[in-house]
Amino acid sequence: MKLEKGTLAGIRNTNRINILEIVKEHEPVSRAKIAKVLRMSRSNISDIVESLIDEGLLREEGTGESTSQGGRKPVHLRFVANAKYALGIDIGGTKTIALLADLKGNVVQRLKFSSHREGLGALENIRNEITKFLVESNVQQEKIVATGIGVPAITDYKTGEIISAPGLFQEQINVRNFFKEQLPNPIFVDNDVNMGVIGECWRGNGTGFSNVTLLAIGTGIGAGIVINGQVYRGATGFAGEIGYLQVNPLEDKTIEVSHFGPLETMASGRGIEKLIPTFLDRYPDTVLTCTTTAEGIFAAMRNGDELAQDLVDNMVKYLAFAISNIISILNPQRIIIGGGVAQAGEDFLHRIESRVHKLIPVDFELVPAGLGEDASAYGAAATALLATGNMQLFSS
């Protein structure tokens, strides 16, 4: 149940989370110290702390030094990270990652498996694998308070329904309803890149920032956007679908939501793979073939293959164009580059950065993702903890 901030229950819940975050960050810490930081009365602090101890989220451990005036020594409080856990799931087009994380984001169990099939068949396989994963885990089931699921699709975050998922789900599916009988409830479903940016802000290279954009470059291209500590989804959940960014102002071809967008066609992993046949006749000495993967293109580029170099140069050009537009519109503190193609190395990122500097006259920070392929699963777990009032990610 969502608590309104202005109500007494909402205020108490906010204070509860703030106390947990202070103990988590500064442990061991006394009740007096918490009261001073939050500017609350000691009686109010003590009341909430006692309830948190009863919940098993805090514990008393040792004492500090008395003040110069003497008196009773302050009792130290510590945060109990393993009091609760969240299940985070990232459903991808080729693989699924699931993890169990405690309240500090420590992963205690992880599962990765192939998920090549589409539609309900894929979801049934995923459900079976994760149900088995939970049974075999070392975590008591009653300690898993919620589940977060990231999917490569435009989703209705409030209902868990897939709105559009090119190439993965051909029919409309309510992911929350599909999993609710087998997985810990409540269940929260969102676009995988939205989950990814939350993961990076929790445990990756977005930590400490409240205005962040994650650009995920893999099979397709998408952006996860955090503005002032809130994930921005737009009016219908379409925000961040930057694969549809127009890269040719003279192009007037109708684009369907089920198709690759213009930017994805020129700058995603699958996009540059599909461009190879168009150029083979012009590069007779290339080692690339019609079946070369994006990973193979980057390897050939590093070995001096001219076609590979031109494909990557073209990719850099279009990505820099997209990033300069993102900076102009959103002005994030950090732009994080993630996804499979982002593993191409520092030189690739430096080339993009250099080109963006030529396109816009403002400073920006471009960094690689810190969590690699686990970003969305981390974010899904974080979303589950955030939505159930078990942690705070950004300062209120």
ZIRAJO-V924114 format. One line per field, one symbol per residue. psi: psi as a letter, one per 40 degrees, with the letter a starting at -180 (. if undefined). Layout:
psi=???
This chain:
psi=hhhhdeiddddddddddddddddddeiiiidddddddefiidddddddddddddeediihhiiaiiideaaihhhiiihgdediiihhhhhiddihhiihiaeeehhehihhihgdiiaddddddddddddddddeiehhdeeheihhhhigihihddeehhdhghechdihhhddddedddihiihhhiidddddddddddeaeeheiegihhhhhbdahihhhhhfehhheadeeehegedehheheehehhhideihidddddeidddddeedddeddegdeieiieehidddddddddeehdddddddddddddddddddddddddfidihhhaiddeeeiddddddddddddddifiiihhiiieebeedddddddddddddefeihdih.
